[in-house]
Structures are given as structure tokens and as C-alpha cells.
């Protein structure tokens, strides 16, 4: 499966920028564990404890916990491409609607 990062109209990827600013250990885990496994396993990766379908939305969520840092990556799958739409630090027991809205807005702009 091909991994692509959503980019804005000026060609910048807020997701890649966010990942670059993470502590090195967390950055490596996101890039070389989660995204590499998604690339190699495709939709089979969603059967792991790290990825699941976001209930009520056409989005998937990858969960990362590194020390006291909880991250969520939102993505969508289009044929053989996984589009990484949004990433954020999860600070509460629920996912804020604004984070879901950001991912959905970016997903809509892919079409």
C-alpha cells in the first residue's frame, strides 16, 4: 500500500511537519513502525491493536503511545493508497470533534 501525506494548496504537509517536531523516539516509531507496517500489510494492519475504523466516519485511526504522549493519526484508504490526513496529541479520554472535522475536511479536498 502506498502511503501519502495530505498537502495543502501550497504543497505543505502539516502532518509531516508535526511528525518532524516529535521527540526522536516517537518520530521513529510513527514512521518506521506504524506507517511502514501499514505500507507493508495494507488493510490487514487494521486488525492490530494500533489501528481501527473511527466509528461513524469513513476514517481510520492509528494510535501511538510513547511515554506520556498519546498521538492519533487519522487516515483514509483509497484503493491502494493510505492518505494520512491529520495527527494530533490526544489529551482527553475522547476525541475532540474539531480533530475529526479537520480530517474530514482534508479528506474532502482530496476529491
SVG drawing of the C-alpha trace seen along z (x, -y; Angstrom):
<svg xmlns="http://www.w3.org/2000/svg" viewBox="-22 -28 38 37">
<polyline fill="none" stroke="black" stroke-width="0.4" points="0.0,0.0 1.3,-3.4 1.5,-6.0 0.7,-9.6 0.5,-12.7 -2.2,-15.2 -0.8,-18.6 -2.4,-22.0 -2.7,-24.2 0.8,-25.5 2.1,-21.9 3.0,-21.7 2.1,-18.8 1.0,-19.8 1.2,-16.1 4.9,-15.7 5.7,-19.0 4.1,-17.8 5.9,-14.4 9.3,-16.2 8.8,-18.1 8.2,-15.0 10.8,-13.6 13.2,-11.3 12.0,-8.0 8.3,-8.8 9.1,-10.1 10.9,-6.8 8.0,-4.8 5.4,-6.6 7.4,-6.5 9.2,-3.1 6.7,-1.1 3.1,-2.3 3.5,-3.7 5.9,-1.1 3.7,1.7 0.7,0.1 2.6,-0.2 3.6,3.5 0.5,5.0 -2.2,2.8 -5.6,3.2 -4.5,6.2 -2.8,3.7 -6.3,2.6 -6.7,5.9 -3.9,4.9 -4.4,3.1 -2.8,0.0 -5.4,-0.8 -9.2,-0.8 -12.0,-2.3 -13.3,-5.5 -16.9,-4.8 -19.5,-6.8 -16.9,-8.1 -15.1,-7.0 -11.8,-7.4 -9.2,-5.1 -7.3,-5.9 -3.7,-4.8 -3.0,-5.0 0.5,-5.7 1.5,-5.9 5.1,-6.9 5.9,-7.7 3.3,-10.3 2.5,-11.3 -0.7,-10.0 -1.0,-10.6 -3.7,-9.9 -3.3,-9.8 -6.4,-9.9 -6.3,-8.4 -8.5,-7.3 -7.9,-4.5 -8.5,-5.0 -7.8,-1.8 -4.2,-1.0 -3.3,-4.4 -3.4,-5.4 -3.8,-9.1 -2.5,-10.4 -4.8,-13.4 -4.3,-14.6 -2.3,-14.0 -2.7,-15.4 -1.9,-14.9 -4.7,-13.3 -5.1,-14.9 -8.6,-13.7 -10.5,-10.4 -12.4,-11.3 -11.5,-12.6 -12.4,-16.3 -14.9,-16.9 -12.6,-19.6 -9.9,-17.0 -12.4,-14.8 -13.6,-17.8 -10.1,-18.7 -9.5,-15.2 -12.9,-15.1 -12.2,-18.5 -8.9,-17.3 -10.4,-14.1 -13.0,-16.1 -10.3,-18.2 -8.7,-15.0 -11.6,-14.7"/>
</svg>
